[in-house]
Amino acid sequence: MAKNKKKKIPVAYQPVGFLLGWLSGALAGKAFHTTWKALRDEDDAPDALDKDRGWGEILLAAAVQGAIFAVVRSAVDRAGATVIERRTGVWPSSDKNGRD
């Protein structure tokens, strides 16, 4: 019976994971905007196709944004998985490798 429950939890977790992913994206976007404002005192970060910005500035913005998104996504995913495990007794990943 427990084996059957373990197989169903990851599928049941998918909608929760989707919502957590959306939430983490929104939180990371706000965090990046605040961080970029603090770093460069600008409201908008450079875009890769912004002709008036240099390579260094564009790559810095991409690196900062990527780091923030990865940290926020991992923190939100881990918190969600911990809550699911506490409520159900089963970790929501079907294998030991996690999300990717």
DAGI-V432613 format. One record per residue. RES is the residue in one small letter. PHI is phi in whole degrees, -180 to 180 (999 if undefined). Layout:
res=<RES | RES>
phi=<PHI | PHI>
//
This chain:
res=<m | a | k | n | k | k | k | k | i | p | v | a | y | q | p | v | g | f | l | l | g | w | l | s | g | a | l | a | g | k | a | f | h | t | t | w | k | a | l | r | d | e | d | d | a | p | d | a | l | d | k | d | r | g | w | g | e | i | l | l | a | a | a | v | q | g | a | i | f | a | v | v | r | s | a | v | d | r | a | g | a | t | v | i | e | r | r | t | g | v | w | p | s | s | d | k | n | g | r | d>
phi=<999 | -64 | -62 | -63 | -64 | -62 | -75 | -82 | -61 | -59 | -69 | -67 | -77 | -56 | -64 | -65 | -61 | -63 | -64 | -66 | -64 | -64 | -62 | -65 | -64 | -65 | -64 | -65 | -61 | -65 | -64 | -66 | -59 | -65 | -66 | -65 | -61 | -71 | -73 | -119 | 54 | -128 | -76 | -116 | -78 | -70 | -98 | -59 | -99 | -76 | -65 | -84 | -107 | -85 | -57 | -60 | -67 | -67 | -71 | -62 | -61 | -65 | -67 | -64 | -62 | -62 | -64 | -63 | -62 | -65 | -67 | -66 | -62 | -65 | -65 | -69 | -61 | -65 | -63 | -63 | -65 | -65 | -64 | -61 | -64 | -65 | -81 | -110 | 84 | -128 | -71 | -74 | -94 | -78 | -137 | -82 | -87 | 77 | -68 | -102>
//
